[in-house]
Amino acid sequence: MLAATLAAPGQNTIALPLSGSADRETATLEKHLQPILAALHLADSAQVSQVRAVLAAHLPELNAWHAQHDAELKGFWNAFNRARSAKDVAGADTALAQIDGVYAGFQPRHQKFLVSLAAVLSPAQVETVKDTLTVNKVAVTYAVYLQIFPTLTEAQKAVVLEKLKAAREQAMDAGSMAEKSAFFKKYKIQIEDGYLTAQGYDPKQARQNFAAQQKAAENK
């Protein structure tokens, strides 16, 4: 049986079961909630209860949706990976469009979740929830980009960050850590093959240079 997952950075993902006793489901839900509540540092017990209620409503819905759609999504992600391996850009784009088409069905619940969060948390706190749901991939990936492309202008940095946050928006609905990473890969392709290449950068060479610099630093 398929399950939605959530983990804090460095932790293993934990499956939220679709069935079982109420006590077991409550205990498992608490394991999902703790990384989020820890990241939020909420001092108000009423606010903690409100956040818990929002997540307790959303996570089972996400889990149930993936139980219905993960087999279909797996096929499209496999098609995407095959197309990328074959350097078939059109095929990869088609697979991504199919994946987006499936996830379009979850968008009403995605938006409901965000509205519910915004009703009990500040915008900055909602950002924290999104980052926790995606194991802080925006900050980690952005920091690496700044190292690989140290000459990015402020305007270029803003575009890169915007695209990474778009990746996060999709990845927070993913059903596994592998799929969260796949959504970030989708947007990294846009950043490197699309935007940065059009801006005059050579992403492949930049990555080679960065790897050489790291290797040289390790050998000192």
C-alpha positions in Angstrom: 0.0 0.0 0.0 1.3 3.4 -0.9 1.8 6.2 1.6 2.7 9.9 1.7 6.0 10.7 3.4 7.4 13.5 5.5 10.8 13.9 7.1 13.0 16.5 8.6 16.5 17.0 7.1 18.7 14.0 7.9 15.7 11.8 9.0 14.3 8.8 7.2 10.8 9.3 5.7 7.9 7.8 7.7 4.9 6.4 6.0 1.4 7.6 7.0 -0.8 4.5 6.9 -4.1 4.5 5.1 -5.6 2.1 7.6 -5.2 0.7 11.1 -6.3 1.6 14.6 -7.0 5.2 15.5 -4.2 5.1 18.1 -1.7 4.0 15.5 -2.8 6.6 13.0 -2.5 9.3 15.7 0.9 8.2 16.8 2.1 8.1 13.2 0.6 11.6 12.5 2.5 12.9 15.5 5.7 11.7 14.0 5.0 13.7 10.9 4.0 16.7 12.8 7.0 17.0 15.1 9.5 18.2 12.5 7.1 20.9 11.4 6.3 22.0 14.9 9.9 21.9 15.9 10.8 24.1 12.9 8.0 26.6 13.7 9.0 27.1 17.4 5.5 28.0 18.4 5.0 29.3 21.9 1.2 29.6 21.8 -0.4 26.2 22.6 -3.6 27.3 20.8 -1.6 27.9 17.7 0.1 24.6 18.0 -3.4 22.9 18.1 -4.5 24.9 15.1 -1.4 23.9 13.1 -1.9 20.3 14.2 -5.5 20.3 13.0 -4.6 21.7 9.6 -2.0 19.1 9.0 -4.2 16.3 10.5 -6.7 17.2 7.8 -4.3 17.6 4.9 -1.8 14.7 5.3 -4.4 11.9 5.1 -5.9 13.5 2.0 -2.5 13.7 0.4 -1.9 10.0 1.3 -5.2 8.9 -0.1 -4.7 10.8 -3.3 -1.3 9.2 -3.9 -2.7 5.7 -3.2 -4.9 6.4 -6.3 -2.4 8.0 -8.6 1.1 6.8 -7.7 1.1 3.9 -10.2 0.3 6.3 -13.0 2.8 8.9 -11.9 5.5 6.3 -11.6 5.0 5.4 -15.3 5.3 9.1 -16.3 8.4 9.7 -14.2 10.0 6.6 -15.7 9.2 7.9 -19.2 10.8 11.2 -18.2 14.0 9.5 -17.0 14.2 7.4 -20.2 13.8 10.5 -22.3 16.4 12.4 -20.4 18.8 9.5 -20.8 18.2 9.5 -24.5 18.5 13.3 -24.7 15.0 13.4 -26.0 13.9 16.9 -24.9 10.5 16.6 -26.4 9.8 13.3 -24.8 10.9 14.6 -21.4 8.7 17.7 -21.8 5.7 15.4 -22.7 6.3 13.3 -19.6 6.5 16.4 -17.4 3.3 17.7 -18.9 1.5 14.4 -18.2 2.8 14.5 -14.6 1.5 18.1 -14.2 -1.8 17.0 -15.6 -2.2 14.3 -12.9 -1.2 16.7 -10.2 -3.7 19.3 -11.5 -6.4 17.2 -9.8 -4.8 17.8 -6.4 -4.5 21.5 -6.8 -7.8 22.3 -5.1 -6.6 20.5 -2.0 -3.2 22.1 -2.3 -4.7 25.5 -2.3 -7.1 24.6 0.6 -4.0 23.5 2.6 -2.2 26.8 2.0 -5.3 28.9 2.8 -5.7 26.9 6.0 -2.1 27.4 7.0 -2.3 31.2 6.2 -5.3 31.4 8.5 -3.2 30.3 11.5 0.4 31.2 10.6 2.3 34.2 9.3 3.7 34.2 5.7 7.2 33.5 7.0 5.9 30.6 9.1 4.0 29.2 6.0 7.4 29.3 4.2 8.9 27.3 7.1 6.2 24.6 6.7 6.9 24.4 3.0 10.6 24.1 3.6 10.1 21.4 6.2 7.9 19.4 3.9 10.6 19.5 1.2 13.6 19.0 3.6 14.9 22.5 3.0 15.8 21.8 -0.6 15.4 25.4 -1.7 18.0 26.8 0.7 20.4 23.9 0.1 20.2 23.9 -3.7 20.3 27.7 -3.9 23.5 27.8 -1.7 25.1 25.3 -4.2 24.1 27.4 -7.2 25.8 30.4 -5.6 29.0 28.4 -5.3 28.9 26.9 -8.8 28.0 30.3 -10.4 29.7 32.9 -8.2 29.2 35.7 -10.7 25.4 35.6 -10.7 23.9 39.1 -10.6 21.3 39.9 -8.0 18.6 39.8 -10.7 19.8 36.4 -11.8 19.9 35.1 -8.3 16.3 36.2 -7.9 15.2 34.2 -10.9 17.1 31.1 -9.7 15.4 31.4 -6.3 12.0 32.0 -7.8 12.3 28.8 -9.8 13.5 26.8 -6.8 10.5 28.0 -4.9 8.3 26.9 -7.8 9.9 23.4 -7.5 9.2 23.5 -3.8 5.5 24.2 -4.5 5.2 21.1 -6.5 7.5 18.9 -4.4 5.5 19.5 -1.2 2.7 17.4 -2.8 5.0 14.6 -3.8 4.5 11.2 -2.4 8.2 10.2 -1.7 11.6 11.8 -1.2 12.6 10.5 -4.6 9.7 12.3 -6.2 10.4 15.5 -4.3 14.0 15.4 -5.7 12.6 14.7 -9.2 10.5 17.9 -9.1 13.6 19.9 -8.1 15.4 18.2 -11.0 12.6 19.5 -13.3 13.3 23.1 -12.3 17.1 22.7 -12.2 16.8 21.8 -15.9 14.9 25.0 -16.5 17.5 27.0 -14.5 20.5 25.5 -16.2 19.5 24.4 -19.7 17.1 27.3 -20.1 17.7 30.4 -18.1 21.4 30.4 -17.3 22.4 29.2 -20.7 20.4 32.0 -22.3 22.2 34.4 -19.9 25.6 33.3 -21.4 26.6 30.7 -18.8 27.9 27.3 -19.6 26.4 25.2 -16.8 28.3 22.0 -17.7 31.6 23.7 -17.7 30.7 25.6 -14.5 30.0 22.3 -12.7 33.2 20.8 -14.0 35.2 23.8 -12.7 33.4 23.6 -9.3 34.2 19.9 -9.0 37.8 20.5 -9.9 38.0 23.3 -7.3 36.5 21.0 -4.6 38.9 18.2 -5.5 41.9 20.6 -5.3 40.7 21.9 -1.9 40.5 18.3 -0.6 44.0 17.5 -1.8 45.6 20.5 0.0 
